[in-house]
Amino acid sequence: MSPEKNAAAFIVIIKSYSSLGVTLTDVVFIGLRAVLISFLLARQSGDAAYTALAVLCTGYGRGYEAGYLILKPIAFYLIAIGAFLDVMINCFAGFAIARISGFQEEREIRHFI
């Protein structure tokens, strides 16, 4: 689960479905809360993204505590995209760290046939 996806989804909900304005301080506050929530839900599986979005909506208040229900029909797809992005980012980070550390070496294709 990545906090930037939850924060972006939450801001889209507020901007699209309500007349509430989002200031720069609100964006910073939402981003910090999303990061904190992601650390608290790190061990949870699939529904952690939806739970984090519900916590963001509840904590933001301003009469929009149930805003996460708008994303309920597409929660599965958001979770799938989040899982895919997490795996791809971890693969790239692992490759980059191995390459920088010298643990990865180039081999010709004929070594794999």
C-alpha positions as CSV (number, residue, x, y, z in Angstrom):
1,M,0.0,0.0,0.0
2,S,1.4,3.3,-0.9
3,P,0.4,6.5,0.9
4,E,0.6,8.7,-2.2
5,K,-2.2,6.7,-3.9
6,N,-4.4,7.0,-0.8
7,A,-3.8,10.7,-0.5
8,A,-4.4,11.3,-4.2
9,A,-7.6,9.3,-4.1
10,F,-8.8,11.2,-1.1
11,I,-8.0,14.6,-2.7
12,V,-9.9,13.5,-5.8
13,I,-12.9,12.6,-3.7
14,I,-12.9,15.9,-2.0
15,K,-12.4,18.0,-5.2
16,S,-14.9,16.0,-7.3
17,Y,-17.7,15.3,-5.0
18,S,-17.9,18.2,-2.7
19,S,-17.6,22.0,-2.7
20,L,-14.8,21.9,-0.1
21,G,-11.6,23.6,-1.2
22,V,-8.2,21.9,-0.7
23,T,-5.4,24.3,0.3
24,L,-1.7,23.6,0.3
25,T,-1.7,23.1,4.1
26,D,-4.5,20.5,3.6
27,V,-2.5,18.6,1.0
28,V,0.5,18.5,3.3
29,F,-1.7,17.4,6.3
30,I,-3.3,14.7,4.1
31,G,0.1,13.5,2.9
32,L,1.5,13.3,6.4
33,R,-1.5,11.4,7.7
34,A,-1.4,9.0,4.7
35,V,2.3,8.2,5.5
36,L,1.5,7.6,9.1
37,I,-1.5,5.4,8.3
38,S,0.6,3.4,5.9
39,F,3.1,2.6,8.6
40,L,0.3,1.5,10.9
41,L,-1.3,-0.7,8.3
42,A,1.9,-2.1,6.8
43,R,1.1,-5.7,7.9
44,Q,-2.4,-5.7,6.6
45,S,-3.3,-7.4,3.4
46,G,-5.4,-6.2,0.5
47,D,-8.0,-4.1,2.3
48,A,-5.4,-1.9,3.9
49,A,-5.7,0.7,1.1
50,Y,-9.4,0.9,1.5
51,T,-9.1,1.1,5.3
52,A,-6.5,3.9,5.0
53,L,-8.9,5.8,2.8
54,A,-11.7,5.4,5.3
55,V,-9.4,6.7,8.1
56,L,-8.4,9.7,6.0
57,C,-12.1,10.5,5.3
58,T,-13.0,10.1,8.9
59,G,-10.1,12.2,10.2
60,Y,-10.6,15.0,7.6
61,G,-14.1,15.6,8.8
62,R,-15.9,18.8,7.5
63,G,-19.0,16.8,6.9
64,Y,-17.5,14.3,4.5
65,E,-16.7,11.4,6.8
66,A,-18.3,8.8,4.5
67,G,-16.5,9.9,1.3
68,Y,-14.7,6.6,1.1
69,L,-18.0,4.9,0.1
70,I,-17.7,6.5,-3.3
71,L,-14.7,4.3,-4.1
72,K,-16.3,1.1,-2.7
73,P,-17.3,-0.2,-6.2
74,I,-13.8,0.1,-7.6
75,A,-11.8,-0.8,-4.4
76,F,-10.8,-4.1,-5.8
77,Y,-9.2,-2.5,-8.9
78,L,-7.5,0.1,-6.8
79,I,-6.0,-2.6,-4.5
80,A,-4.9,-4.6,-7.5
81,I,-3.2,-1.6,-9.1
82,G,-1.5,-0.8,-5.8
83,A,-0.2,-4.3,-5.4
84,F,1.2,-4.3,-8.9
85,L,2.9,-1.0,-8.4
86,D,4.3,-2.1,-5.0
87,V,5.8,-5.3,-6.6
88,M,7.3,-3.4,-9.6
89,I,8.8,-0.7,-7.3
90,N,10.3,-3.4,-5.1
91,C,11.8,-5.3,-8.1
92,F,13.3,-2.1,-9.5
93,A,14.7,-1.1,-6.1
94,G,16.2,-4.6,-5.5
95,F,17.8,-4.5,-9.0
96,A,19.2,-1.0,-8.5
97,I,20.6,-1.8,-5.0
98,A,22.2,-5.1,-6.3
99,R,23.6,-3.2,-9.3
100,I,25.1,-0.4,-7.2
101,S,26.5,-2.9,-4.6
102,G,28.1,-5.0,-7.2
103,F,26.1,-8.2,-6.5
104,Q,24.6,-8.2,-10.0
105,E,26.6,-9.2,-13.0
106,E,25.9,-9.3,-16.7
107,R,25.6,-12.7,-18.4
108,E,25.2,-13.5,-22.0
109,I,21.9,-15.2,-23.1
110,R,23.7,-18.4,-24.0
111,H,24.3,-19.1,-20.3
112,F,20.5,-19.4,-19.8
113,I,19.8,-21.9,-22.7
